Amino acid sequence: MGADAAAEGLTPRQLRVYTSVTYAQARGIVPTEAELASGPWHQSGKRAGQALTVSV
């Protein structure tokens, strides 16, 4: 998926994760689920500013 398609086709949360994965791939890093979850934060609501949680 290209950057333009990602920007138009993904939700804001998905786009933040997509950019994290793309950044890691460009540097040859394989991020864990917990590392991916530590990047994006809740944007609104009671948990605004807190990192997204990993649900297993």
PyMOL Python script that loads the backbone (N, CA, C, O; Angstrom):
from pymol import cmd

cmd.read_pdbstr("""\
ATOM      1  N   MET A   1       0.860  -1.171   0.000  1.00  0.00           N
ATOM      2  CA  MET A   1       0.000   0.000   0.000  1.00  0.00           C
ATOM      3  C   MET A   1       0.901   1.227   0.000  1.00  0.00           C
ATOM      4  O   MET A   1       1.835   1.318   0.797  1.00  0.00           O
ATOM      5  N   GLY A   2       0.624   2.160  -0.885  1.00  0.00           N
ATOM      6  CA  GLY A   2       1.388   3.391  -0.943  1.00  0.00           C
ATOM      7  C   GLY A   2       0.915   4.392   0.084  1.00  0.00           C
ATOM      8  O   GLY A   2      -0.138   4.219   0.696  1.00  0.00           O
ATOM      9  N   ALA A   3       1.696   5.441   0.270  1.00  0.00           N
ATOM     10  CA  ALA A   3       1.361   6.451   1.270  1.00  0.00           C
ATOM     11  C   ALA A   3       0.037   7.141   0.957  1.00  0.00           C
ATOM     12  O   ALA A   3      -0.755   7.396   1.865  1.00  0.00           O
ATOM     13  N   ASP A   4      -0.210   7.446  -0.311  1.00  0.00           N
ATOM     14  CA  ASP A   4      -1.464   8.113  -0.676  1.00  0.00           C
ATOM     15  C   ASP A   4      -2.665   7.217  -0.401  1.00  0.00           C
ATOM     16  O   ASP A   4      -3.669   7.666   0.152  1.00  0.00           O
ATOM     17  N   ALA A   5      -2.558   5.956  -0.787  1.00  0.00           N
ATOM     18  CA  ALA A   5      -3.658   5.020  -0.549  1.00  0.00           C
ATOM     19  C   ALA A   5      -3.887   4.827   0.943  1.00  0.00           C
ATOM     20  O   ALA A   5      -5.030   4.733   1.389  1.00  0.00           O
ATOM     21  N   ALA A   6      -2.807   4.767   1.717  1.00  0.00           N
ATOM     22  CA  ALA A   6      -2.936   4.602   3.167  1.00  0.00           C
ATOM     23  C   ALA A   6      -3.624   5.805   3.780  1.00  0.00           C
ATOM     24  O   ALA A   6      -4.500   5.656   4.631  1.00  0.00           O
ATOM     25  N   ALA A   7      -3.235   6.989   3.357  1.00  0.00           N
ATOM     26  CA  ALA A   7      -3.816   8.202   3.924  1.00  0.00           C
ATOM     27  C   ALA A   7      -5.306   8.305   3.637  1.00  0.00           C
ATOM     28  O   ALA A   7      -6.062   8.840   4.447  1.00  0.00           O
ATOM     29  N   GLU A   8      -5.726   7.795   2.490  1.00  0.00           N
ATOM     30  CA  GLU A   8      -7.133   7.896   2.112  1.00  0.00           C
ATOM     31  C   GLU A   8      -7.968   6.717   2.585  1.00  0.00           C
ATOM     32  O   GLU A   8      -9.166   6.872   2.824  1.00  0.00           O
ATOM     33  N   GLY A   9      -7.357   5.533   2.728  1.00  0.00           N
ATOM     34  CA  GLY A   9      -8.140   4.339   2.990  1.00  0.00           C
ATOM     35  C   GLY A   9      -8.132   3.823   4.417  1.00  0.00           C
ATOM     36  O   GLY A   9      -8.890   2.909   4.742  1.00  0.00           O
ATOM     37  N   LEU A  10      -7.298   4.382   5.274  1.00  0.00           N
ATOM     38  CA  LEU A  10      -7.201   3.875   6.641  1.00  0.00           C
ATOM     39  C   LEU A  10      -7.800   4.858   7.634  1.00  0.00           C
ATOM     40  O   LEU A  10      -7.842   6.065   7.395  1.00  0.00           O
ATOM     41  N   THR A  11      -8.262   4.314   8.752  1.00  0.00           N
ATOM     42  CA  THR A  11      -8.732   5.175   9.838  1.00  0.00           C
ATOM     43  C   THR A  11      -7.510   5.840  10.464  1.00  0.00           C
ATOM     44  O   THR A  11      -6.390   5.373  10.257  1.00  0.00           O
ATOM     45  N   PRO A  12      -7.696   6.911  11.218  1.00  0.00           N
ATOM     46  CA  PRO A  12      -6.538   7.556  11.856  1.00  0.00           C
ATOM     47  C   PRO A  12      -5.701   6.592  12.709  1.00  0.00           C
ATOM     48  O   PRO A  12      -4.472   6.659  12.686  1.00  0.00           O
ATOM     49  N   ARG A  13      -6.352   5.703  13.454  1.00  0.00           N
ATOM     50  CA  ARG A  13      -5.622   4.749  14.294  1.00  0.00           C
ATOM     51  C   ARG A  13      -4.816   3.790  13.423  1.00  0.00           C
ATOM     52  O   ARG A  13      -3.652   3.512  13.713  1.00  0.00           O
ATOM     53  N   GLN A  14      -5.430   3.288  12.366  1.00  0.00           N
ATOM     54  CA  GLN A  14      -4.731   2.376  11.463  1.00  0.00           C
ATOM     55  C   GLN A  14      -3.567   3.085  10.778  1.00  0.00           C
ATOM     56  O   GLN A  14      -2.512   2.486  10.572  1.00  0.00           O
ATOM     57  N   LEU A  15      -3.749   4.344  10.428  1.00  0.00           N
ATOM     58  CA  LEU A  15      -2.690   5.100   9.765  1.00  0.00           C
ATOM     59  C   LEU A  15      -1.494   5.295  10.690  1.00  0.00           C
ATOM     60  O   LEU A  15      -0.351   5.225  10.238  1.00  0.00           O
ATOM     61  N   ARG A  16      -1.735   5.536  11.966  1.00  0.00           N
ATOM     62  CA  ARG A  16      -0.624   5.697  12.917  1.00  0.00           C
ATOM     63  C   ARG A  16       0.165   4.394  13.049  1.00  0.00           C
ATOM     64  O   ARG A  16       1.394   4.417  13.118  1.00  0.00           O
ATOM     65  N   VAL A  17      -0.536   3.263  13.083  1.00  0.00           N
ATOM     66  CA  VAL A  17       0.157   1.975  13.164  1.00  0.00           C
ATOM     67  C   VAL A  17       0.897   1.696  11.858  1.00  0.00           C
ATOM     68  O   VAL A  17       2.028   1.209  11.877  1.00  0.00           O
ATOM     69  N   TYR A  18       0.269   2.000  10.731  1.00  0.00           N
ATOM     70  CA  TYR A  18       0.898   1.811   9.417  1.00  0.00           C
ATOM     71  C   TYR A  18       2.213   2.585   9.326  1.00  0.00           C
ATOM     72  O   TYR A  18       3.215   2.054   8.848  1.00  0.00           O
ATOM     73  N   THR A  19       2.211   3.835   9.780  1.00  0.00           N
ATOM     74  CA  THR A  19       3.449   4.623   9.708  1.00  0.00           C
ATOM     75  C   THR A  19       4.515   4.045  10.632  1.00  0.00           C
ATOM     76  O   THR A  19       5.698   4.064  10.290  1.00  0.00           O
ATOM     77  N   SER A  20       4.122   3.536  11.788  1.00  0.00           N
ATOM     78  CA  SER A  20       5.088   2.908  12.699  1.00  0.00           C
ATOM     79  C   SER A  20       5.717   1.669  12.068  1.00  0.00           C
ATOM     80  O   SER A  20       6.927   1.464  12.161  1.00  0.00           O
ATOM     81  N   VAL A  21       4.895   0.848  11.429  1.00  0.00           N
ATOM     82  CA  VAL A  21       5.395  -0.374  10.790  1.00  0.00           C
ATOM     83  C   VAL A  21       6.294  -0.020   9.606  1.00  0.00           C
ATOM     84  O   VAL A  21       7.350  -0.628   9.429  1.00  0.00           O
ATOM     85  N   THR A  22       5.890   0.943   8.808  1.00  0.00           N
ATOM     86  CA  THR A  22       6.684   1.361   7.655  1.00  0.00           C
ATOM     87  C   THR A  22       8.042   1.893   8.101  1.00  0.00           C
ATOM     88  O   THR A  22       9.064   1.576   7.493  1.00  0.00           O
ATOM     89  N   TYR A  23       8.055   2.694   9.154  1.00  0.00           N
ATOM     90  CA  TYR A  23       9.301   3.229   9.708  1.00  0.00           C
ATOM     91  C   TYR A  23      10.211   2.094  10.166  1.00  0.00           C
ATOM     92  O   TYR A  23      11.407   2.100   9.876  1.00  0.00           O
ATOM     93  N   ALA A  24       9.650   1.127  10.877  1.00  0.00           N
ATOM     94  CA  ALA A  24      10.438  -0.006  11.366  1.00  0.00           C
ATOM     95  C   ALA A  24      10.986  -0.835  10.207  1.00  0.00           C
ATOM     96  O   ALA A  24      12.151  -1.232  10.228  1.00  0.00           O
ATOM     97  N   GLN A  25      10.161  -1.099   9.202  1.00  0.00           N
ATOM     98  CA  GLN A  25      10.610  -1.886   8.051  1.00  0.00           C
ATOM     99  C   GLN A  25      11.748  -1.200   7.317  1.00  0.00           C
ATOM    100  O   GLN A  25      12.677  -1.864   6.858  1.00  0.00           O
ATOM    101  N   ALA A  26      11.689   0.105   7.202  1.00  0.00           N
ATOM    102  CA  ALA A  26      12.738   0.851   6.507  1.00  0.00           C
ATOM    103  C   ALA A  26      14.083   0.720   7.220  1.00  0.00           C
ATOM    104  O   ALA A  26      15.137   0.862   6.600  1.00  0.00           O
ATOM    105  N   ARG A  27      14.042   0.451   8.510  1.00  0.00           N
ATOM    106  CA  ARG A  27      15.265   0.314   9.297  1.00  0.00           C
ATOM    107  C   ARG A  27      15.614  -1.136   9.611  1.00  0.00           C
ATOM    108  O   ARG A  27      16.565  -1.405  10.346  1.00  0.00           O
ATOM    109  N   GLY A  28      14.844  -2.070   9.053  1.00  0.00           N
ATOM    110  CA  GLY A  28      15.127  -3.487   9.256  1.00  0.00           C
ATOM    111  C   GLY A  28      14.769  -3.997  10.639  1.00  0.00           C
ATOM    112  O   GLY A  28      15.343  -4.977  11.113  1.00  0.00           O
ATOM    113  N   ILE A  29      13.815  -3.330  11.291  1.00  0.00           N
ATOM    114  CA  ILE A  29      13.395  -3.704  12.642  1.00  0.00           C
ATOM    115  C   ILE A  29      12.094  -4.491  12.548  1.00  0.00           C
ATOM    116  O   ILE A  29      11.213  -4.149  11.759  1.00  0.00           O
ATOM    117  N   VAL A  30      11.973  -5.540  13.347  1.00  0.00           N
ATOM    118  CA  VAL A  30      10.724  -6.297  13.433  1.00  0.00           C
ATOM    119  C   VAL A  30      10.084  -5.947  14.774  1.00  0.00           C
ATOM    120  O   VAL A  30      10.476  -6.493  15.806  1.00  0.00           O
ATOM    121  N   PRO A  31       9.095  -5.036  14.771  1.00  0.00           N
ATOM    122  CA  PRO A  31       8.498  -4.614  16.038  1.00  0.00           C
ATOM    123  C   PRO A  31       7.556  -5.674  16.612  1.00  0.00           C
ATOM    124  O   PRO A  31       6.902  -6.413  15.876  1.00  0.00           O
ATOM    125  N   THR A  32       7.506  -5.726  17.931  1.00  0.00           N
ATOM    126  CA  THR A  32       6.554  -6.609  18.598  1.00  0.00           C
ATOM    127  C   THR A  32       5.203  -5.904  18.696  1.00  0.00           C
ATOM    128  O   THR A  32       5.100  -4.702  18.456  1.00  0.00           O
ATOM    129  N   GLU A  33       4.188  -6.655  19.046  1.00  0.00           N
ATOM    130  CA  GLU A  33       2.857  -6.071  19.203  1.00  0.00           C
ATOM    131  C   GLU A  33       2.866  -4.995  20.291  1.00  0.00           C
ATOM    132  O   GLU A  33       2.231  -3.952  20.137  1.00  0.00           O
ATOM    133  N   ALA A  34       3.569  -5.240  21.368  1.00  0.00           N
ATOM    134  CA  ALA A  34       3.635  -4.265  22.467  1.00  0.00           C
ATOM    135  C   ALA A  34       4.342  -2.988  22.019  1.00  0.00           C
ATOM    136  O   ALA A  34       3.938  -1.890  22.402  1.00  0.00           O
ATOM    137  N   GLU A  35       5.389  -3.121  21.215  1.00  0.00           N
ATOM    138  CA  GLU A  35       6.095  -1.934  20.718  1.00  0.00           C
ATOM    139  C   GLU A  35       5.202  -1.116  19.792  1.00  0.00           C
ATOM    140  O   GLU A  35       5.208   0.114  19.842  1.00  0.00           O
ATOM    141  N   LEU A  36       4.441  -1.798  18.951  1.00  0.00           N
ATOM    142  CA  LEU A  36       3.520  -1.085  18.075  1.00  0.00           C
ATOM    143  C   LEU A  36       2.448  -0.350  18.879  1.00  0.00           C
ATOM    144  O   LEU A  36       2.064   0.768  18.537  1.00  0.00           O
ATOM    145  N   ALA A  37       1.980  -0.970  19.923  1.00  0.00           N
ATOM    146  CA  ALA A  37       0.928  -0.370  20.738  1.00  0.00           C
ATOM    147  C   ALA A  37       1.437   0.810  21.554  1.00  0.00           C
ATOM    148  O   ALA A  37       0.652   1.676  21.941  1.00  0.00           O
ATOM    149  N   SER A  38       2.735   0.856  21.820  1.00  0.00           N
ATOM    150  CA  SER A  38       3.257   1.957  22.635  1.00  0.00           C
ATOM    151  C   SER A  38       3.365   3.257  21.852  1.00  0.00           C
ATOM    152  O   SER A  38       3.495   4.327  22.448  1.00  0.00           O
ATOM    153  N   GLY A  39       3.313   3.181  20.527  1.00  0.00           N
ATOM    154  CA  GLY A  39       3.435   4.387  19.712  1.00  0.00           C
ATOM    155  C   GLY A  39       2.154   5.185  19.625  1.00  0.00           C
ATOM    156  O   GLY A  39       2.155   6.368  19.967  1.00  0.00           O
ATOM    157  N   PRO A  40       1.057   4.588  19.180  1.00  0.00           N
ATOM    158  CA  PRO A  40      -0.194   5.352  19.052  1.00  0.00           C
ATOM    159  C   PRO A  40      -0.858   5.597  20.408  1.00  0.00           C
ATOM    160  O   PRO A  40      -0.804   4.753  21.302  1.00  0.00           O
ATOM    161  N   TRP A  41      -1.483   6.764  20.542  1.00  0.00           N
ATOM    162  CA  TRP A  41      -2.186   7.106  21.767  1.00  0.00           C
ATOM    163  C   TRP A  41      -3.642   7.378  21.445  1.00  0.00           C
ATOM    164  O   TRP A  41      -3.995   7.697  20.310  1.00  0.00           O
ATOM    165  N   HIS A  42      -4.483   7.247  22.462  1.00  0.00           N
ATOM    166  CA  HIS A  42      -5.882   7.628  22.317  1.00  0.00           C
ATOM    167  C   HIS A  42      -5.921   9.128  22.031  1.00  0.00           C
ATOM    168  O   HIS A  42      -5.225   9.908  22.680  1.00  0.00           O
ATOM    169  N   GLN A  43      -6.725   9.519  21.073  1.00  0.00           N
ATOM    170  CA  GLN A  43      -6.790  10.919  20.659  1.00  0.00           C
ATOM    171  C   GLN A  43      -7.891  11.707  21.354  1.00  0.00           C
ATOM    172  O   GLN A  43      -7.837  12.936  21.412  1.00  0.00           O
ATOM    173  N   SER A  44      -8.886  11.008  21.878  1.00  0.00           N
ATOM    174  CA  SER A  44      -9.996  11.703  22.525  1.00  0.00           C
ATOM    175  C   SER A  44     -10.608  10.791  23.586  1.00  0.00           C
ATOM    176  O   SER A  44     -10.235   9.626  23.717  1.00  0.00           O
ATOM    177  N   GLY A  45     -11.539  11.340  24.324  1.00  0.00           N
ATOM    178  CA  GLY A  45     -12.235  10.556  25.340  1.00  0.00           C
ATOM    179  C   GLY A  45     -11.490  10.519  26.659  1.00  0.00           C
ATOM    180  O   GLY A  45     -10.532  11.263  26.865  1.00  0.00           O
ATOM    181  N   LYS A  46     -11.941   9.640  27.558  1.00  0.00           N
ATOM    182  CA  LYS A  46     -11.368   9.554  28.897  1.00  0.00           C
ATOM    183  C   LYS A  46      -9.900   9.146  28.887  1.00  0.00           C
ATOM    184  O   LYS A  46      -9.155   9.485  29.806  1.00  0.00           O
ATOM    185  N   ARG A  47      -9.481   8.417  27.847  1.00  0.00           N
ATOM    186  CA  ARG A  47      -8.108   7.916  27.801  1.00  0.00           C
ATOM    187  C   ARG A  47      -7.205   8.742  26.877  1.00  0.00           C
ATOM    188  O   ARG A  47      -6.125   8.284  26.506  1.00  0.00           O
ATOM    189  N   ALA A  48      -7.626   9.932  26.509  1.00  0.00           N
ATOM    190  CA  ALA A  48      -6.842  10.781  25.613  1.00  0.00           C
ATOM    191  C   ALA A  48      -5.437  10.967  26.169  1.00  0.00           C
ATOM    192  O   ALA A  48      -5.252  11.271  27.347  1.00  0.00           O
ATOM    193  N   GLY A  49      -4.451  10.777  25.295  1.00  0.00           N
ATOM    194  CA  GLY A  49      -3.059  10.917  25.694  1.00  0.00           C
ATOM    195  C   GLY A  49      -2.421   9.661  26.232  1.00  0.00           C
ATOM    196  O   GLY A  49      -1.203   9.621  26.409  1.00  0.00           O
ATOM    197  N   GLN A  50      -3.207   8.629  26.497  1.00  0.00           N
ATOM    198  CA  GLN A  50      -2.663   7.357  26.991  1.00  0.00           C
ATOM    199  C   GLN A  50      -2.389   6.430  25.819  1.00  0.00           C
ATOM    200  O   GLN A  50      -3.074   6.478  24.796  1.00  0.00           O
ATOM    201  N   ALA A  51      -1.380   5.588  25.981  1.00  0.00           N
ATOM    202  CA  ALA A  51      -1.045   4.633  24.924  1.00  0.00           C
ATOM    203  C   ALA A  51      -2.184   3.639  24.747  1.00  0.00           C
ATOM    204  O   ALA A  51      -2.888   3.296  25.697  1.00  0.00           O
ATOM    205  N   LEU A  52      -2.348   3.181  23.499  1.00  0.00           N
ATOM    206  CA  LEU A  52      -3.330   2.136  23.241  1.00  0.00           C
ATOM    207  C   LEU A  52      -2.900   0.870  23.968  1.00  0.00           C
ATOM    208  O   LEU A  52      -1.705   0.614  24.116  1.00  0.00           O
ATOM    209  N   THR A  53      -3.847   0.091  24.414  1.00  0.00           N
ATOM    210  CA  THR A  53      -3.521  -1.156  25.119  1.00  0.00           C
ATOM    211  C   THR A  53      -3.535  -2.317  24.148  1.00  0.00           C
ATOM    212  O   THR A  53      -4.243  -2.291  23.141  1.00  0.00           O
ATOM    213  N   VAL A  54      -2.749  -3.335  24.455  1.00  0.00           N
ATOM    214  CA  VAL A  54      -2.689  -4.539  23.636  1.00  0.00           C
ATOM    215  C   VAL A  54      -3.695  -5.525  24.205  1.00  0.00           C
ATOM    216  O   VAL A  54      -3.608  -5.908  25.371  1.00  0.00           O
ATOM    217  N   SER A  55      -4.646  -5.932  23.382  1.00  0.00           N
ATOM    218  CA  SER A  55      -5.612  -6.934  23.839  1.00  0.00           C
ATOM    219  C   SER A  55      -5.264  -8.261  23.192  1.00  0.00           C
ATOM    220  O   SER A  55      -5.114  -8.354  21.974  1.00  0.00           O
ATOM    221  N   VAL A  56      -5.140  -9.277  24.017  1.00  0.00           N
ATOM    222  CA  VAL A  56      -4.752 -10.600  23.526  1.00  0.00           C
ATOM    223  C   VAL A  56      -5.949 -11.517  23.527  1.00  0.00           C
ATOM    224  O   VAL A  56      -5.834 -12.683  23.148  1.00  0.00           O
TER     225      VAL A  56
END
""", "prot")
cmd.dss("prot")
cmd.show_as("cartoon", "prot")
cmd.util.cbc("prot")
cmd.orient("prot")
